């Protein structure tokens, strides 16, 4: 009689406060059938620490058989809790569910209508995209926008993402720095169908993070072939080839400002061939094969 193969369950873990719920669900799953559980761990520990996080994470990890991480930092955190179970690191695949690349002029025209702004095809526009949280360093980027070289360049910053911090702190900083006229704000929920407009409208994506494991914004930028200006924080810089797919700078205003000016000195077209080559590494097939490989190894 042929041996029945176990079910394969893949779960994604990024918020430790969900550990008790997910861990309990996975334990219930095991009661009825032989199951192999592989967890994709975006964050084993959160960026903003809270009481109980280690205990919640430990409870969740015990319910899993193997793990996928997408950065060395997360792998290091994982091994603090789980030293024996198999784990492999893969590159975060591209987000390819937001539509394809559209011409910059078209994207800017759409945003001009939606945001009731005049954004011309020749404007210099950089983009901060995603949730606004302290560790992502938006305040650093705002201070970079106040640097003399940036002020004189005519560069504008488009901020697209929801506040997870007190928005008054950022609004006050923008006012104090005297850069209100250089900032375009779209700080509420952005539907998936509109993501391509923001990425395609930008000349470059800026990620001035204070610290990072990996970022979902990076594969998004690769998908839309947008050069990146990132801080040398955690694993963030490991996914951007300096002066090829983007630029890497220290997470402080003067350095970020210098990198932005260097980007415009080189020109957007300089980066595109490198982006198209590098994005081939960010495949979903690689992730799927890694998950299946882990499952196969566990069954041996």
Secondary structure, DSSP 8 states (H G I E B T S, - for coil): ------EEEEEEE--GGGHHHHHHHHHHHHHHS-EEEEEEES-SS-SS--TTHHHHHHHHHTT-SEEEESSHHHHHHHHHH-SSS-EEE-------SS-----HHHHHHHHHHHHT----TT--EEEEES-B-GGG-HHHHHHHHTSHHHHHHT-EEEEES-BSS-HHHHHHHHHHHT-GGGEEEE-S---GGGHHHHHHH-SEEEE--SS-S--HHHHHHHHTT-EEEEES-TTGGGGS-BTTTEEEE-SSHHHHHHHHHHHHHH-HHHHHHHHHHHGGG--HHHHHHHHHHHHHHHH-
